[in-house]
Amino acid sequence: MAPPRTYRTEALTLRRSTLGEADLLLTLYSKDRGKIRAVAKGARRSTSKLVGHLEPLTRVQLSLSMGRSLDIITQAQVLSNFAPLKENLAGITKGLYVAELVDGFGSEAQSNPAVYDLALGTLDAIAKDPESELPLRFFELRLLNASGLMPELYECVECRRPVAPGSHRFSPNVGGILCLDCGPSEAQIRPISLRALKVLRLFHRASTSKTPSISVAPALAQELKTLLASTISFWLEKEIRSNSLMEHLQRDTKSAV
Ligand SMILES: [Zn+2]
């Protein structure tokens, strides 16, 4: 009999649920394999060596063995648990939002180290300042970018003319900036201030996964939040539909074999 196939990877725990009497079902985002769904057998028993190593929002080094449908976690060691983030509700809420988006945009068996680094950098930023919203805005824009869904910020998405200051609008569902002459009938159109556009461009050009240290007035912060939330929810609804369709098809293929 062939030995079971095993592998090691570093990952971030996104969420977990109970399975059977003592097992945990985990969704993780790994550095080199993308999203992984795995079982930790017996992990809810107080005697398990996995206890305390698989809390949500924890960076872990894992050993896994490949199962038929779900992989099995055989070893887990905490590398960072972002403890300061978990000390208050604002930090926990923001951390879980990061996990939810990585889960929503992440693909199984498709590595995207930029997303992994971005998620860790964002959790670090939240841990340092749990009240600041800016790391989430940076995370949203860079997640879109790393997922190949970056909104156009420099020219009109329709006519491709460069954007003139003050004469532009934003559409989450046609892919970014529109000039005043273009407005496809299906486009949801929102105003975007020059300041908001400049912050988004700054986020886009940033060379690391760390939030640039800028201060943003409350009205601008609210504008950025609304613009990015509309873009994220547009893509997430599409992603969720296509992912669940894909999972459905995979299940059908498996059951047909
Ligand atoms: Zn145009």
Residues whose N, C-alpha, C, O or C-beta is under 5 A from the ligand:
A	BS01	ZN	C156 E158 C159 R160 C179 C182
